[in-house]
């Protein structure tokens, strides 16, 4: 867990939060304006557009930014998907104007969101590790792997989150260690 937090901090070190970009914009263009618009909001997916104008009288924006968010897809999007989407669109538009970009135009929030989604998605490597360890444990216990999956409460691998897969792997590691220790004890007693 500490390593994940360290990796996340490292990935985010060059990203600037949107509020800093907005502040820099208002410092440089006090007569400018930022407009946002909901492009669509269907089936829980929000698409927003942000337009940045250097002056109040400008008819054409200096930059546009777009973003989309899915309601409930992350912790923040359970209650604030619209606000999160608007912030991302504004951040992208300001980044396209050159405000506080280092390595990417993505906002800190977008990168953090992507990292969280990666943690939420199960990988094929995790599925493979679960299947291998479940088979090994099932063979040690003389039972079918389905019984192990049942004990882990796994019905469909593709419905697992990355966090659930990690927990299942840790549980299997404990079970395998206990099974190995039990086998060693029984061999000593034999």
C-alpha positions in Angstrom: 0.0 0.0 0.0 2.8 2.4 0.9 4.5 1.6 -2.4 1.3 2.3 -4.3 1.1 5.7 -2.6 4.7 6.4 -3.4 4.2 5.4 -7.1 1.1 7.7 -7.2 3.0 10.6 -5.7 5.9 10.1 -8.2 3.4 10.0 -11.1 1.7 13.2 -9.9 4.8 15.2 -8.9 4.8 17.3 -12.2 1.1 17.8 -12.4 -0.5 21.0 -11.4 -4.0 21.2 -9.9 -6.6 23.0 -11.9 -7.2 25.7 -9.3 -3.6 26.8 -9.7 -4.1 27.0 -13.5 -7.3 29.1 -13.0 -5.5 31.4 -10.6 -2.7 32.0 -13.1 -5.2 32.6 -15.9 -7.0 35.3 -13.8 -3.7 36.9 -13.0 -2.7 37.2 -16.6 -6.2 37.9 -18.1 -8.3 39.7 -15.4 -10.8 40.7 -18.2 -11.0 37.1 -19.5 -13.7 34.6 -19.1 -14.1 30.8 -18.6 -17.3 29.2 -19.9 -18.4 25.6 -19.4 -21.1 23.7 -21.1 -22.6 20.2 -20.7 -22.3 18.6 -24.1 -24.2 15.5 -23.1 -25.3 13.6 -20.0 -26.6 10.2 -21.0 -26.5 6.8 -19.3 -24.4 8.2 -16.5 -21.7 9.6 -18.8 -21.1 13.3 -18.7 -19.2 15.2 -21.5 -18.3 18.8 -20.7 -16.7 21.5 -22.8 -14.7 24.5 -21.4 -13.9 27.6 -23.4 -11.3 30.1 -22.4 -11.4 33.7 -23.6 -8.7 36.2 -23.0 -11.1 39.1 -23.1 -14.8 39.5 -22.2 -15.5 40.8 -25.8 -13.8 37.9 -27.6 -16.1 36.0 -29.9 -13.8 33.1 -30.5 -12.2 31.2 -27.6 -8.5 31.0 -27.2 -8.8 27.4 -26.2 -11.4 24.7 -25.7 -11.1 21.7 -23.5 -13.2 18.6 -23.3 -13.6 15.9 -20.6 -15.9 13.1 -19.8 -16.7 11.3 -16.5 -18.8 8.3 -15.7 -21.0 8.6 -12.6 -20.0 6.2 -9.9 -16.8 5.1 -11.6 -14.6 6.5 -8.8 -15.1 7.5 -5.2 -15.3 11.2 -6.2 -17.7 10.4 -9.1 -20.2 8.8 -6.8 -21.2 12.3 -5.6 -19.5 14.8 -7.8 -19.1 13.5 -11.3 -20.4 16.7 -12.9 -18.1 19.0 -10.9 -15.2 16.7 -11.5 -15.9 16.7 -15.2 -16.2 20.5 -15.4 -12.9 20.9 -13.5 -11.1 18.5 -15.9 -12.5 20.3 -19.0 -11.3 23.7 -17.6 -7.9 22.3 -16.7 -7.4 20.9 -20.1 -8.5 24.1 -21.8 -6.1 26.1 -19.7 -3.3 23.6 -20.3 -3.8 24.0 -24.0 -3.1 27.7 -23.5 0.1 26.8 -21.7 -0.9 27.4 -18.1 1.2 25.3 -15.7 2.1 22.4 -18.0 5.2 20.4 -17.4 5.0 16.9 -19.0 1.4 16.7 -20.1 -1.8 18.7 -20.5 -3.7 16.3 -18.2 -4.7 17.8 -14.9 -3.5 16.2 -11.6 -7.1 15.0 -11.1 -7.2 13.3 -14.4 -3.9 11.5 -13.8 -5.0 10.5 -10.3 -8.3 9.3 -11.6 -6.5 7.2 -14.3 -4.3 5.7 -11.6 -7.3 4.9 -9.4 -9.1 3.3 -12.3 -6.0 1.1 -13.0 -6.1 0.0 -9.4 -9.8 -0.8 -9.8 -9.4 -2.9 -12.9 -8.3 -6.5 -12.6 -5.4 -7.5 -14.9 -4.9 -10.7 -16.8 -1.7 -11.3 -14.8 -3.8 -11.2 -11.5 -6.3 -13.5 -13.0 -3.6 -15.9 -14.1 -1.9 -15.8 -10.6 -5.3 -16.5 -8.9 -6.0 -19.5 -11.2 -2.5 -20.9 -10.7 -2.5 -20.6 -6.9 -6.1 -21.8 -6.7 -5.2 -24.9 -8.7 -2.1 -25.5 -6.5 -4.1 -25.1 -3.3 -7.0 -27.3 -4.7 -4.5 -30.1 -5.5 -3.0 -29.9 -2.0 -6.5 -30.3 -0.6 -7.7 -32.9 -3.1 -10.6 -30.7 -4.2 -11.6 -29.1 -7.5 -10.5 -25.4 -8.1 -14.1 -24.4 -8.2 -14.3 -25.0 -4.4 -11.4 -22.6 -3.9 -13.1 -20.0 -6.1 -16.2 -20.5 -4.1 -14.3 -20.0 -0.8 -12.8 -16.8 -2.3 -16.3 -15.7 -3.4 -15.2 -15.5 -7.1 -17.9 -16.2 -9.6 -16.6 -14.2 -12.6 -13.0 -13.1 -12.9 -13.8 -10.2 -15.2 -16.1 -8.7 -12.5 -13.2 -8.5 -10.0 -11.6 -5.2 -9.1 -7.8 -5.0 -8.9 -8.2 -4.6 -5.1 -10.3 -7.7 -4.8 -7.8 -9.7 -7.0 -4.9 -8.5 -4.8 -6.9 -9.6 -1.6 -7.6 -13.0 -3.2 -3.9 -13.5 -4.1 -2.9 -12.6 -0.5 -5.5 -15.0 0.9 -4.3 -17.8 -1.4 -0.7 -17.1 -0.4 -1.7 -17.6 3.3 -3.6 -20.8 2.5 -0.7 -22.2 0.5 1.7 -21.4 3.3 -0.6 -23.1 5.8 -1.0 -26.1 3.5 2.8 -26.4 3.1 3.4 -26.2 6.8 0.7 -28.8 7.5 2.3 -31.1 4.9 5.7 -30.7 6.5 4.4 -31.4 10.0 2.6 -34.5 8.8 5.7 -35.8 7.0 7.7 -35.3 10.2 5.1 -37.2 12.2 5.1 -40.1 9.7 
